[in-house]
């Protein structure tokens, strides 16, 4: 619950900012009405059905006023891609797919980038493995103990979870996953898993990957967050994958997942995921494309992409892999990407959230608008709010919440980037506030405003 004492009730009060006359949707309380939002400093102080007075007033008539979008599965800010996140409505960029560094160095890098969005993430097991010389191979018992200890150091420094990727770090054993699961349980954070198997045929491989995650949760009592379940665990079998997780949740296990609303995944061409990819995924060279280039690949161009280790997309999923996942109320949205200057990135790096709203809500009616907004606001906030006070005041439009706010046009919001042109801002995101400051106003980013703060686990 938010602190009601922060609410302003004086009808004569002049707010710093008023967002006036928009459709205010709060997925936490289910408030959904045309209303006026009063903001003072970095805090929402009043939601009113009657007009409010503000030093600055933004007319939001015909627009939706939502909590700022929380990207649960991004990558570290880089001084460039986060501005495309802003244009996609994102106010908090969380790297539960791993921070690619120690937590101390991650925070120092974030401070140097001085981002417009809030940032945080999960300690990265693979980075620690590289530091110990284990790489993607098998770790000794002593190394596993050291890996767990290093994860604990990062959690103490504010990491929000622990990330493992056994499909890529092929030497990770169940015992190593359990060791990290015990640390996660002790600190109350999620163990975030890129599952071991993505091969859709036979389906039992992916079933085993989800079952392994469930067994870790059962043995350790930790929370599990399954990363992009549409590309690992549920490809071609999403109804069964959801049933597996539902059964585990019925046991009392805490398991969630996220999805990105695209039917193609992408990873570096030199990775093990592309080993024997035609037999593994039932696709061919013509189903591959290097993002930000115009053409599908041939055998020769794929071999060159492997040599260059370029990010390469595979059109290997179906619409049902997305829509059947979204039928589960515990599935949230996560981009699994951030744009880099090369633009060799999946278009989910720039359009993930607007695509859900434009394509899956407005055009196809897969979700209604409040439900869709909940997947990108209150669900990720609830995942982390009991370990991070900063998250307990985000993902909401309520008095006492932090004024991270996204205002968009429901009639025009949509992604505009594509596999051939990945660096295009989304359409329809009109205003974005982070901590009560406009980082986007009237459809334009303001790169002089950089109010992002680190989102940390409470060490107490």
C-alpha positions as CSV (number, residue, x, y, z in Angstrom):
1,X,0.0,0.0,0.0
2,X,1.2,3.5,-0.8
3,X,1.4,6.2,1.9
4,X,-1.9,8.1,1.8
5,X,-0.4,10.9,3.8
6,X,1.3,12.0,0.6
7,X,-2.0,12.8,-1.0
8,X,-3.0,16.4,-1.4
9,X,-6.6,17.1,-0.5
10,X,-6.6,20.9,-0.4
11,X,-8.8,22.1,-3.3
12,X,-6.8,25.3,-3.5
13,X,-3.5,23.6,-4.0
14,X,-1.4,24.4,-7.1
15,X,0.4,21.3,-8.3
16,X,3.7,21.4,-10.0
17,X,2.2,19.5,-12.9
18,X,-1.3,18.5,-13.8
19,X,-2.1,16.0,-16.5
20,X,-5.6,16.9,-17.3
21,X,-8.6,15.1,-18.8
22,X,-7.1,11.9,-20.0
23,X,-8.3,8.3,-19.5
24,X,-6.4,7.4,-16.3
25,X,-5.8,3.7,-16.0
26,X,-4.3,2.2,-12.9
27,X,-3.9,-1.6,-13.3
28,X,-3.3,-2.0,-9.6
29,X,-6.5,-0.5,-8.2
30,X,-8.5,-1.0,-11.5
31,X,-9.3,2.7,-11.5
32,X,-10.3,3.6,-15.1
33,X,-11.9,7.0,-15.8
34,X,-11.4,10.3,-17.3
35,X,-9.6,12.2,-14.5
36,X,-6.9,14.7,-13.6
37,X,-3.5,13.8,-12.2
38,X,-1.8,16.2,-9.8
39,X,2.0,15.8,-9.4
40,X,4.3,17.6,-7.0
41,X,8.1,17.0,-7.2
42,X,8.6,13.4,-8.0
43,X,5.3,12.2,-6.6
44,X,1.7,11.8,-7.7
45,X,-0.3,13.6,-5.0
46,X,-3.9,13.6,-6.3
47,X,-6.2,11.8,-8.7
48,X,-9.4,13.8,-9.1
49,X,-12.5,13.6,-11.2
50,X,-12.7,17.4,-10.9
51,X,-10.2,19.7,-12.6
52,X,-7.0,20.6,-10.8
53,X,-4.7,23.6,-11.0
54,X,-1.1,23.3,-11.9
55,X,1.9,25.5,-12.6
56,X,2.2,23.3,-15.8
57,X,-0.8,21.7,-17.3
58,X,-0.8,19.1,-20.0
59,X,-4.0,18.5,-21.9
60,X,-4.5,14.7,-22.2
61,X,-8.0,14.7,-23.7
62,X,-8.3,11.7,-25.9
63,X,-5.1,10.1,-24.5
64,X,-4.5,7.4,-22.0
65,X,-2.6,8.2,-18.8
66,X,-0.8,5.1,-17.6
67,X,2.0,4.2,-15.1
68,X,5.3,4.4,-16.9
69,X,6.2,1.1,-18.6
70,X,8.6,-1.2,-16.8
71,X,10.8,-3.3,-19.1
72,X,11.6,-6.3,-16.9
73,X,14.0,-7.9,-19.4
74,X,16.2,-5.4,-21.0
75,X,19.9,-4.9,-21.2
76,X,22.1,-2.2,-19.7
77,X,21.7,1.4,-20.8
78,X,24.4,2.5,-23.3
79,X,23.8,6.2,-23.7
80,X,21.8,5.6,-26.9
81,X,19.2,2.9,-26.9
82,X,17.4,4.2,-23.8
83,X,16.1,7.1,-25.7
84,X,14.2,4.7,-28.0
85,X,12.9,3.1,-24.9
86,X,11.5,6.5,-23.8
87,X,9.8,6.7,-27.2
88,X,8.3,3.3,-26.5
89,X,6.9,4.5,-23.2
90,X,9.5,2.9,-21.0
91,X,10.4,4.7,-17.7
92,X,12.3,1.8,-15.9
93,X,14.8,-0.4,-17.7
94,X,15.5,-3.5,-15.7
95,X,18.2,-6.0,-16.9
96,X,16.9,-9.2,-15.4
97,X,18.6,-10.9,-18.4
98,X,21.8,-10.0,-16.6
99,X,23.8,-6.8,-16.0
100,X,26.9,-8.0,-18.0
101,X,29.2,-6.9,-15.2
102,X,29.6,-6.8,-11.5
103,X,26.9,-4.8,-9.7
104,X,29.4,-2.1,-8.7
105,X,30.6,-1.7,-12.2
106,X,27.0,-1.8,-13.6
107,X,26.0,1.1,-11.3
108,X,29.1,3.1,-12.2
109,X,28.4,2.6,-15.9
110,X,24.8,3.7,-15.3
111,X,25.9,6.8,-13.5
112,X,28.2,7.7,-16.4
113,X,25.5,7.2,-19.0
114,X,23.2,9.5,-16.9
115,X,20.1,7.9,-18.4
116,X,16.6,9.3,-18.7
117,X,15.1,6.1,-17.4
118,X,15.5,4.2,-14.1
119,X,17.8,1.2,-14.3
120,X,18.6,-2.0,-12.3
121,X,19.2,-5.6,-13.0
122,X,20.1,-9.2,-12.0
123,X,23.6,-10.4,-11.2
124,X,25.0,-12.3,-14.1
125,X,26.2,-15.8,-13.5
126,X,28.0,-16.0,-16.9
127,X,30.1,-12.9,-16.2
128,X,31.2,-14.5,-12.9
129,X,32.0,-17.8,-14.7
130,X,34.2,-15.9,-17.1
131,X,36.0,-14.2,-14.3
132,X,36.7,-17.7,-12.7
133,X,37.8,-19.2,-16.0
134,X,34.9,-21.6,-16.2
135,X,33.4,-20.0,-19.3
136,X,30.6,-22.1,-20.7
137,X,32.1,-25.4,-19.4
138,X,31.4,-27.4,-16.2
139,X,32.3,-25.7,-12.9
140,X,34.0,-27.5,-10.1
141,X,32.3,-27.8,-6.7
142,X,34.6,-25.0,-5.4
143,X,33.8,-22.8,-8.4
144,X,30.1,-23.3,-7.8
145,X,30.5,-22.2,-4.2
146,X,32.5,-19.1,-5.4
147,X,29.9,-18.3,-8.1
148,X,27.2,-18.3,-5.4
149,X,29.3,-16.1,-3.2
150,X,29.8,-13.6,-6.0
151,X,26.1,-13.5,-6.7
152,X,25.6,-12.7,-3.0
153,X,28.0,-9.8,-3.2
154,X,26.1,-8.4,-6.1
155,X,22.8,-8.8,-4.3
156,X,24.2,-7.0,-1.3
157,X,25.2,-4.2,-3.7
158,X,21.6,-3.9,-4.9
159,X,21.0,-6.5,-7.7
160,X,17.4,-7.4,-8.1
161,X,17.8,-11.1,-9.0
162,X,20.2,-13.8,-10.3
163,X,20.3,-14.6,-14.0
164,X,21.3,-17.9,-15.5
165,X,21.3,-19.1,-19.2
166,X,21.9,-22.8,-19.3
167,X,21.1,-23.0,-23.1
168,X,24.2,-20.8,-23.8
169,X,26.3,-21.7,-20.7
170,X,26.0,-25.4,-21.5
171,X,28.1,-26.6,-18.6
172,X,25.6,-25.3,-16.0
173,X,24.4,-28.3,-14.0
174,X,21.2,-28.7,-12.0
175,X,23.4,-28.6,-8.9
176,X,24.7,-25.1,-9.9
177,X,21.2,-23.9,-10.6
178,X,20.2,-25.1,-7.1
179,X,23.2,-23.3,-5.5
180,X,22.0,-20.1,-7.1
181,X,18.4,-20.9,-6.2
182,X,19.3,-21.1,-2.5
183,X,21.0,-17.7,-2.6
184,X,18.0,-16.3,-4.4
185,X,15.6,-17.8,-1.8
186,X,17.7,-16.4,1.0
187,X,17.6,-12.9,-0.4
188,X,14.0,-13.1,-1.7
189,X,14.9,-12.3,-5.3
190,X,13.9,-14.2,-8.4
191,X,16.2,-16.6,-10.2
192,X,15.8,-15.5,-13.8
193,X,16.3,-18.3,-16.3
194,X,16.9,-18.5,-20.0
195,X,15.9,-22.1,-20.0
196,X,18.1,-25.0,-21.2
197,X,16.1,-26.1,-24.2
198,X,14.5,-24.2,-27.1
199,X,14.3,-27.0,-29.6
200,X,10.6,-27.4,-30.5
201,X,10.8,-31.0,-31.8
202,X,10.5,-33.2,-29.9
203,X,8.4,-31.1,-27.5
204,X,9.8,-33.1,-24.5
205,X,13.0,-31.1,-24.7
206,X,11.3,-27.8,-23.9
207,X,9.1,-29.6,-21.4
208,X,12.2,-30.8,-19.6
209,X,13.6,-27.2,-19.5
210,X,10.5,-25.9,-17.7
211,X,10.5,-29.0,-15.5
212,X,14.1,-28.3,-14.5
213,X,13.2,-24.7,-13.5
214,X,10.2,-26.0,-11.5
215,X,12.4,-28.5,-9.7
216,X,14.8,-25.8,-8.7
217,X,11.9,-23.8,-7.2
218,X,10.6,-26.8,-5.4
219,X,14.0,-27.8,-4.0
220,X,15.1,-24.3,-2.9
221,X,11.9,-22.3,-2.4
222,X,13.1,-19.5,-4.6
223,X,11.1,-17.6,-7.1
224,X,11.6,-18.4,-10.7
225,X,11.1,-15.9,-13.6
226,X,11.2,-17.6,-17.0
227,X,12.7,-15.3,-19.6
228,X,10.9,-14.9,-23.0
229,X,8.9,-18.1,-22.7
230,X,7.8,-17.8,-26.3
231,X,11.4,-18.6,-27.5
232,X,12.4,-21.0,-24.8
233,X,10.1,-23.5,-23.2
234,X,6.9,-22.7,-25.1
235,X,7.7,-22.6,-28.8
236,X,5.1,-24.6,-30.6
237,X,3.7,-26.0,-27.3
238,X,2.7,-22.9,-25.4
239,X,-0.6,-24.3,-24.1
240,X,1.3,-27.2,-22.6
241,X,4.0,-24.9,-21.2
242,X,1.4,-22.7,-19.5
243,X,-0.2,-25.8,-18.1
244,X,3.1,-26.9,-16.6
245,X,3.6,-23.5,-14.9
246,X,0.0,-23.4,-13.8
247,X,0.4,-26.8,-12.1
248,X,3.6,-25.6,-10.3
249,X,1.9,-22.4,-9.2
250,X,-1.0,-24.5,-7.8
251,X,1.6,-26.2,-5.6
252,X,2.4,-22.8,-4.2
253,X,5.6,-22.3,-6.2
254,X,6.3,-18.7,-7.3
255,X,6.9,-18.8,-11.0
256,X,6.3,-16.1,-13.6
257,X,7.4,-15.5,-17.2
258,X,7.6,-12.8,-19.8
259,X,7.1,-12.6,-23.5
260,X,7.9,-10.3,-26.4
261,X,5.2,-9.8,-29.0
262,X,7.1,-11.0,-32.1
263,X,7.3,-14.3,-34.0
264,X,11.0,-14.2,-34.6
265,X,13.9,-14.4,-32.0
266,X,17.4,-13.2,-32.4
267,X,20.8,-14.0,-31.0
268,X,24.4,-13.9,-32.1
269,X,25.0,-16.2,-35.1
270,X,28.1,-17.7,-33.5
271,X,26.2,-19.0,-30.5
272,X,25.3,-22.6,-29.9
273,X,21.7,-21.8,-30.5
274,X,22.4,-21.8,-34.2
275,X,24.3,-25.1,-34.2
276,X,22.3,-27.4,-36.5
277,X,19.5,-24.9,-36.6
278,X,17.7,-26.3,-39.6
279,X,17.1,-29.7,-37.9
280,X,16.6,-28.1,-34.5
281,X,13.9,-25.5,-35.5
282,X,12.6,-26.9,-38.8
283,X,13.6,-23.7,-40.7
284,X,16.1,-22.9,-43.4
285,X,18.6,-20.2,-44.4
286,X,15.8,-18.2,-46.0
287,X,14.1,-17.9,-42.5
288,X,17.1,-16.0,-41.2
289,X,17.9,-12.3,-41.4
290,X,20.6,-10.0,-39.9
291,X,18.7,-7.2,-38.3
292,X,19.0,-3.8,-40.0
293,X,19.8,-5.4,-43.4
294,X,17.2,-5.8,-46.2
295,X,17.6,-9.5,-47.2
296,X,17.0,-13.0,-45.9
297,X,20.2,-15.1,-45.7
298,X,21.6,-17.8,-47.9
299,X,23.9,-20.5,-46.8
300,X,26.9,-18.4,-47.8
301,X,25.7,-15.2,-46.1
302,X,24.8,-17.1,-42.9
303,X,28.3,-18.6,-42.7
304,X,29.7,-15.1,-42.9
305,X,27.3,-13.9,-40.2
306,X,28.6,-16.7,-38.0
307,X,32.2,-15.6,-38.7
308,X,31.3,-12.0,-37.8
309,X,29.1,-13.2,-34.9
310,X,26.3,-10.8,-36.0
311,X,23.0,-10.8,-34.2
312,X,20.8,-12.8,-36.5
313,X,17.0,-13.2,-36.4
314,X,15.2,-16.5,-36.9
315,X,11.6,-16.6,-38.0
316,X,10.8,-19.7,-36.0
317,X,7.8,-18.9,-33.9
318,X,4.0,-18.6,-34.5
319,X,1.5,-16.1,-33.4
320,X,0.1,-18.7,-31.0
321,X,3.4,-18.7,-29.2
322,X,2.6,-15.1,-28.3
323,X,-1.1,-15.1,-27.9
324,X,-1.3,-18.4,-25.9
325,X,1.3,-17.0,-23.5
326,X,-0.6,-13.8,-23.1
327,X,-3.7,-15.8,-22.0
328,X,-1.8,-16.6,-18.8
329,X,-2.4,-13.8,-16.2
330,X,1.2,-14.2,-14.8
331,X,2.9,-13.5,-18.1
332,X,4.3,-10.0,-18.4
333,X,6.1,-8.1,-21.2
334,X,9.9,-7.9,-21.6
335,X,11.8,-6.7,-24.6
336,X,15.0,-8.8,-24.2
337,X,16.9,-6.0,-26.1
338,X,18.2,-2.4,-26.2
339,X,19.2,-0.6,-29.3
340,X,22.9,-0.1,-30.0
341,X,24.5,2.4,-32.4
342,X,25.1,-0.4,-35.0
343,X,21.3,-1.0,-35.1
344,X,22.2,-4.7,-35.4
345,X,19.4,-5.4,-32.9
346,X,15.9,-7.0,-32.9
347,X,13.2,-4.4,-33.4
348,X,11.8,-5.4,-30.0
349,X,14.5,-3.1,-28.7
350,X,12.5,-0.1,-30.0
351,X,8.9,-1.2,-30.4
352,X,8.1,-3.9,-27.9
353,X,5.6,-2.0,-25.7
354,X,3.9,0.0,-28.5
355,X,3.5,-3.2,-30.5
356,X,1.6,-4.9,-27.8
357,X,-0.8,-1.9,-27.5
358,X,-1.1,-1.2,-31.2
359,X,-1.2,-4.7,-32.7
360,X,-2.4,-7.0,-29.9
361,X,-4.8,-4.7,-28.2
362,X,-6.2,-2.3,-30.8
363,X,-5.9,-4.3,-34.0
364,X,-6.3,-7.9,-32.9
365,X,-8.2,-7.6,-29.5
366,X,-6.0,-10.3,-27.9
367,X,-6.0,-8.3,-24.6
368,X,-8.1,-5.4,-23.4
369,X,-6.2,-2.2,-22.7
370,X,-6.1,-2.4,-18.8
371,X,-4.9,-6.0,-18.9
372,X,-2.2,-5.2,-21.4
373,X,-1.0,-2.2,-19.3
374,X,-0.9,-4.4,-16.3
375,X,1.6,-6.7,-18.0
376,X,4.0,-3.8,-18.4
377,X,3.4,-1.9,-15.1
378,X,2.0,-3.5,-12.0
379,X,3.0,-7.2,-12.7
380,X,6.8,-6.3,-12.9
381,X,6.4,-4.0,-10.0
382,X,4.8,-6.7,-7.8
383,X,7.5,-9.2,-8.8
384,X,10.1,-6.9,-7.1
385,X,8.2,-4.6,-4.7
386,X,8.9,-6.6,-1.5
387,X,12.6,-6.5,-2.1
388,X,12.9,-3.0,-3.6
389,X,11.0,0.0,-2.0
390,X,11.6,1.8,-5.3
391,X,9.4,-0.7,-7.1
392,X,6.7,-0.5,-4.4
393,X,6.0,3.0,-5.6
394,X,6.1,2.3,-9.3
395,X,3.8,0.6,-11.7
396,X,0.8,2.6,-10.3
397,X,-1.2,5.8,-10.9
398,X,-2.1,6.6,-7.3
399,X,-1.5,9.2,-4.7
400,X,1.9,8.4,-3.2
401,X,3.3,6.7,-6.3
402,X,6.4,8.0,-8.0
403,X,5.5,10.1,-11.0
404,X,6.7,7.8,-13.6
405,X,3.9,8.3,-16.2
406,X,3.4,7.5,-19.8
407,X,0.7,9.3,-21.8
408,X,-0.2,7.8,-25.2
409,X,-2.8,8.0,-28.0
410,X,-4.6,4.6,-28.1
411,X,-5.7,5.2,-31.6
412,X,-2.2,5.6,-33.1
413,X,0.2,3.9,-30.7
414,X,2.2,1.2,-32.6
415,X,5.7,0.0,-33.3
416,X,7.4,1.3,-36.5
417,X,10.7,-0.4,-36.5
418,X,11.1,-3.6,-38.5
419,X,13.7,-6.3,-39.0
420,X,15.1,-4.4,-42.0
421,X,15.1,-1.0,-40.2
422,X,15.4,-1.4,-36.4
423,X,16.1,2.1,-35.3
424,X,12.7,3.8,-35.7
425,X,10.8,5.3,-32.8
426,X,7.4,4.0,-32.0
427,X,4.3,6.1,-32.8
428,X,1.7,7.5,-30.4
429,X,3.8,7.9,-27.2
430,X,3.1,11.6,-26.5
431,X,4.5,12.4,-23.0
432,X,6.7,10.4,-20.7
433,X,7.6,11.5,-17.2
434,X,10.3,10.0,-15.0
435,X,10.4,11.1,-11.4
436,X,8.0,14.0,-12.2
437,X,10.2,15.4,-15.0
438,X,9.3,15.3,-18.7
439,X,11.8,13.2,-20.7
440,X,9.3,13.3,-23.6
441,X,6.8,16.0,-24.4
442,X,4.4,16.4,-27.3
443,X,6.0,13.4,-29.1
444,X,9.6,14.6,-28.8
445,X,12.4,13.4,-26.4
446,X,14.2,16.0,-24.3
447,X,17.7,14.8,-24.0
448,X,18.6,17.5,-21.5
449,X,16.4,15.8,-18.9
450,X,18.0,12.7,-17.3
451,X,16.2,11.9,-14.1
452,X,16.8,8.1,-14.1
453,X,17.9,6.6,-10.8
454,X,19.1,3.1,-9.9
455,X,16.4,0.7,-8.8
456,X,18.0,-1.4,-6.1
457,X,17.3,-4.3,-3.8
458,X,16.9,-3.2,-0.2
459,X,19.9,-4.7,1.6
460,X,18.1,-4.9,5.0
